[in-house]
Amino acid sequence: MAGFIKEINILDEDTAKHVLSLQLEAYRIEADLIGTMDIPPLKDSLQELMVCGEEFVGFFEQEELIGATSYKVENGQLDIHRLMVKPGHFRKGIARKLLNYLEKANPEVHEMIVSTGAANLPAVQLYQKLGFKKTGEQKTKEGIFLVQFKKTVLISKKAGKHQ
């Protein structure tokens, strides 16, 4: 699939509107999979999204945003907060490309962590396929079962030819 990945300035209101629209579309699908619309990404306002403190990266076709992820890096750990793909573009490798980009673009990272709804089997399978290992489960106050994953990132893999 053609397309490109670039960083997104979530503080730009027009950009944030596009991200929020994508987020609502994508997370409605997850909500259907896990059986409840009571999930945090469906409750975000534009203002909350703009001040969330996360870094955002988007996957674009032409100039259309069709996938995005957000994350925070602290003490060598990259915590994935959001991963979304526009319905109609599932199973095209967009989420995989975004996750691979995060790993390569953050050479200081030694591990990546993420949580997803346990009933969201496409997401669970994606993380496992990309080398994430299940580290735990929890039930949220909304009654949603989450599964946590962690991936150890080997620095030598990212260092490239010039060592």
C-alpha positions as CSV (number, residue, x, y, z in Angstrom):
1,M,0.0,0.0,0.0
2,A,1.3,3.4,-0.9
3,G,1.3,6.1,1.7
4,F,3.6,7.9,4.1
5,I,4.1,8.3,7.8
6,K,4.8,11.6,9.5
7,E,4.5,13.2,12.9
8,I,1.3,15.0,13.7
9,N,1.1,18.3,15.6
10,I,-1.9,17.6,17.9
11,L,-1.8,21.2,19.2
12,D,-3.0,22.4,15.8
13,E,-6.8,22.5,16.0
14,D,-7.6,21.5,12.4
15,T,-5.2,18.6,12.7
16,A,-6.6,17.5,16.0
17,K,-10.1,17.6,14.5
18,H,-9.0,15.1,11.8
19,V,-7.4,12.9,14.5
20,L,-10.5,13.0,16.7
21,S,-12.7,12.1,13.7
22,L,-10.5,9.1,12.9
23,Q,-10.4,8.1,16.6
24,L,-14.2,8.1,16.9
25,E,-14.6,6.0,13.7
26,A,-11.9,3.5,14.6
27,Y,-12.8,3.0,18.3
28,R,-16.5,2.5,17.5
29,I,-15.3,-0.7,15.8
30,E,-13.4,-1.7,19.0
31,A,-16.4,-0.8,21.1
32,D,-18.5,-3.2,19.0
33,L,-15.9,-5.9,19.4
34,I,-15.7,-5.6,23.2
35,G,-19.5,-5.1,23.6
36,T,-19.6,-1.6,25.1
37,M,-19.4,2.0,23.9
38,D,-18.2,3.0,27.4
39,I,-14.5,3.3,26.4
40,P,-12.3,6.4,27.0
41,P,-11.3,7.1,23.3
42,L,-15.0,7.6,22.5
43,K,-15.4,10.2,25.3
44,D,-12.5,12.5,24.3
45,S,-13.3,16.0,23.4
46,L,-11.2,18.0,21.0
47,Q,-9.7,20.0,23.8
48,E,-8.8,16.9,25.8
49,L,-7.1,15.4,22.8
50,M,-5.1,18.5,22.2
51,V,-3.7,18.6,25.8
52,C,-3.2,14.9,26.3
53,G,0.6,15.2,26.3
54,E,1.1,12.4,23.9
55,E,3.2,12.4,20.7
56,F,1.2,11.5,17.5
57,V,2.3,9.9,14.2
58,G,0.0,9.5,11.3
59,F,-0.3,7.3,8.2
60,F,-1.5,9.3,5.1
61,E,-2.6,8.4,1.6
62,Q,-2.2,11.5,-0.5
63,E,-3.1,14.0,2.3
64,E,-5.8,11.9,4.0
65,L,-5.2,10.7,7.5
66,I,-6.1,7.0,7.5
67,G,-4.1,5.7,10.5
68,A,-2.5,7.2,13.6
69,T,-0.9,6.2,16.9
70,S,0.0,8.1,20.0
71,Y,2.6,7.4,22.6
72,K,4.8,8.6,25.4
73,V,8.4,7.7,26.1
74,E,9.8,7.6,29.6
75,N,12.9,6.0,30.9
76,G,13.5,4.0,27.8
77,Q,9.9,2.7,27.7
78,L,7.5,3.6,24.8
79,D,3.9,3.4,26.0
80,I,1.4,3.2,23.1
81,H,-1.7,5.1,24.1
82,R,-3.7,4.9,20.9
83,L,-3.6,3.0,17.7
84,M,-6.3,3.6,15.1
85,V,-7.0,2.8,11.5
86,K,-9.9,4.2,9.4
87,P,-12.6,1.5,8.9
88,G,-12.3,0.4,5.3
89,H,-8.5,0.3,5.5
90,F,-8.2,-2.6,8.0
91,R,-5.9,-5.5,7.2
92,K,-3.7,-3.4,4.9
93,G,-0.7,-3.3,7.2
94,I,-1.2,0.3,8.3
95,A,-1.1,-0.4,12.1
96,R,2.0,-2.6,11.6
97,K,3.7,0.1,9.7
98,L,2.9,2.7,12.4
99,L,4.3,0.4,15.1
100,N,7.4,-0.4,13.2
101,Y,7.9,3.3,12.6
102,L,7.7,4.0,16.4
103,E,10.3,1.4,17.1
104,K,12.8,2.7,14.5
105,A,12.2,6.4,15.2
106,N,12.9,6.1,18.9
107,P,16.4,4.5,19.3
108,E,16.5,5.3,23.0
109,V,13.6,2.8,23.6
110,H,14.4,-0.6,25.0
111,E,10.8,-1.8,25.5
112,M,7.3,-1.0,24.2
113,I,4.1,-1.5,26.1
114,V,0.4,-1.4,25.1
115,S,-3.0,-2.4,26.4
116,T,-6.1,-3.4,24.4
117,G,-9.5,-4.8,24.9
118,A,-9.2,-8.6,25.4
119,A,-12.1,-9.1,23.1
120,N,-10.4,-7.1,20.3
121,L,-8.9,-10.2,18.7
122,P,-7.5,-8.4,15.6
123,A,-5.5,-6.1,17.9
124,V,-4.4,-8.9,20.2
125,Q,-3.3,-10.9,17.2
126,L,-1.4,-7.9,15.7
127,Y,0.6,-7.3,18.8
128,Q,1.5,-11.0,19.2
129,K,2.5,-11.2,15.5
130,L,4.8,-8.2,16.0
131,G,6.6,-9.8,18.9
132,F,4.7,-8.4,21.9
133,K,4.3,-10.8,24.8
134,K,1.2,-10.8,27.1
135,T,2.2,-9.5,30.6
136,G,-1.2,-9.3,32.3
137,E,-4.9,-8.7,32.3
138,Q,-7.2,-6.3,34.2
139,K,-10.8,-5.3,34.5
140,T,-11.5,-1.6,34.3
141,K,-14.1,0.2,36.4
142,E,-16.3,0.2,33.3
143,G,-16.1,-3.6,33.3
144,I,-13.9,-3.9,30.3
145,F,-11.3,-6.7,30.3
146,L,-7.9,-5.4,29.1
147,V,-4.8,-7.3,28.2
148,Q,-1.3,-5.8,28.5
149,F,1.6,-6.5,26.2
150,K,5.3,-5.7,26.3
151,K,7.9,-6.0,23.6
152,T,11.7,-5.9,24.3
153,V,13.4,-3.8,21.6
154,L,16.9,-5.0,20.8
155,I,19.1,-1.9,20.3
156,S,21.5,-3.7,18.0
157,K,18.6,-4.3,15.5
158,K,18.0,-0.5,15.3
159,A,21.6,0.6,15.1
160,G,21.9,-0.2,11.4
161,K,25.1,-0.9,9.5
162,H,27.2,1.8,11.1
163,Q,28.2,0.4,14.5
